Amino acid sequence: MHEVAKTARGEGVLSCIQCGRCAGSCPVGRLTLKYNPRRLIEMVNLGFKWEALFELSWLCLSCFTCIDRCPQGADVGEVVFALRAIAARDGNVPKGALAMAKSLVETGHIVSPTASVSKQRAALGLPPCEPVPEVAKIAGKTGLNKILGPK
């Protein structure tokens, strides 16, 4: 709990009163019993193993409905980002998330454009999809490139 609370986005873990409003409004929680933002915060506070927390934190859609509904301003969504940051630091990131991040840095898009999209862009007079230099710069400064590995 204290390690999460010390991160830039994890302070909200200390404010949660376990009322359940976040869980009642969570779109992911409506689709799967596996994810429940209230329980995730509870697990952090009870000192559950990191592996379980990291797996659950990647299920969040980052819609921030939980933050809007929290009477304590616990910033549950921000706590999820703190957990993800700790997971990334420790090299515990789902392969799909790594693939999307690598694609973003290399092509400027999370999902690489298909050949048909490239043809449509050309037909419309739009430039081809190219990497965004600022994304690569951010990836370098934040250490994301180290996590992604070689190109």
Secondary structure, DSSP 8 states (H G I E B T S, - for coil): -HHHHTSTT-GGGGT-----HHHHH-HHHHH-TT--HHHHHHHHHHT--HHHHHHHHTT-----HHHHH-TT---HHHHHHHHHHHHHHTT---HHHHHHHHHHHHHSSSS---HHHHHHHHHTT-------HHHHHHHHHHTHHHHH---
